[in-house]
Amino acid sequence: MKIVHITEYCHTGSIGGTERYILDLIRGLDTAGIQNTIGWLHRGLSAETLEADGVRIFKLPSPQMRVDAPLPEFHEAATRLLETEKPDCLHFHTFGLTEAALAKLAKQRGIPYAFTYHSPAWTCRRETGLLYGKELCDGEVRAWRCSACQSEERLGMGILAGHAATAVSMALGWAAVPLGRTSLRRRAAFYYDSARFSRVIRTFLAECDLVVSCCDWSGPVLRRNGAREQCMVHCPQGVPNAVADALHAEQKLMPPTTGKEFVVGYIGRVTEVKGVHILMEGFSRMEGEEARLRIVGWESDRADQPYARRLQEFAQADSRIELVPKKSFADTLAEYQRLSLLAIPSVWMETGPLTLLEALAIGVPVYGSNRLGQLNLLREHGRIVEPNTPAGWQAALTDALKEFRDGKWAAHHERIRATVKLRSMAEVAKENLAHYRKLTEPRLAARS
């Protein structure tokens, strides 16, 4: 059996959560004798093949935005991919109009396809899953609402201005449609882009043979956008292979249970949707000289940006807060081991994050917002911080520090290490393989 994984994000270009998931999935499938290729939607015109970390990668030309129509060069490159690789199944890990065009080509050749929903960005034009950047959205792609929400973000002039801009786009944007890929077209015809995106994603999901929801909140979103109930499965993410391997090789990989400092940590991208500012402000309001906050993932080359300057002000005003640069994998594991608590104050809708699984695997309690993808794990082995505000984090961290001072915090580490049961990415690969086999049985039987 051969699977081609289609993605905008590939481990040879970057190494975020989606890239790690795909690579781990491929590693698990490799052990079962499944052949894997990545179809990398690369924002360039090349359609070359290469190999990285032992994985064959086929580059496919992709436009700048996922709401843009496929590039003229795409059809030929996609046809070559299907004819060269001869896949038994395509597995999409990102979504846009280019992915939809490839899915259509696959269907025409009788090739089934699966889709894993890794991010709210695949349905949300604002990419957060938040209506007007604040409220939880039901996730259904609606041309008017999505356009108004996006316009509110772009203009920064409030919701009414977003609706007014959408009305103008609806009335006059048709005149810009023939302009192609110009910036003027994007600014003027965004309502029509949203309407087209809504139609395309409904067709894509309705014809998808397997739709994988990997978090608690994504199932309803997928159903609202056309996924068929009989084709949906819930398959949460697992502990990354690299972490599982490190734990197996180094039995003493665990955080301290005693010490003079109570170390709160954040590990990940330092961006506004991750809520780092909320955590920092809440921590700065908390009293306690033995408390420390480490923000791991700081990028000094972005220090001149407004959000980064805001975070620097917090750090400069409180000597207990440290901005720590991005770390290698080994150094990141070392960071987990020095933490008393991992904080995940996400504002946007998370399908993970992986840091939740990594921390629990090592034995670190986790506090997080209710925007995380696996809330049951958070509820069982940490605390859901509500409301996700500076005051909410101040109260939660103050309670945790009191337990630390009373000598009760070490029991949380011990309990997690003794009771937490996490699925691995090897298990995720086995589940996906079982689904692939069901999808490909008719095709493989006809071939034999």
Buried (B, 14 or more C-beta within 10 A) or exposed (E): BEBBBBBBBBBBBEEBBBBBBBBBBBBBBBEEEBBBBBBBBBEEEEBEBBEBEEBBBBBBBBBEEBBBBBBEBBBEBBEBBBEEBEBBBBBBBBBBBBBBBBBBBBBEEEBBBBBBBBBBBBBBBBBBBBBBBEEEBEBBBBBBBBBBBBBBBBEEEEBEBBBBBBBEBBEEBEEBEEEEEEEEBBBBBBBBBBBBBBBBBBBBBEBBBBBBBBBBBBBBBBBBBBBBEEBBBEBBBBBBBBBBEBBEEEEEBBBEBEBEBBBBBBBBBBBBBBBBBBBBBBBBBBEBEEBBBBBBBBBEEEEEEEEBEBBBEBBEEBEBBBBBEBBEEEEBBEBBBBBBBBBBBBBBBBBBBBBBBBBBBBBBBBBBBBBBBBBEBBEEBBBBBEEBBBEBBBBBBBEBBEBBEEEEBBEBBEEBBEEBEBBBBBBBBBBBBEBBBEBBEEBEEEEE
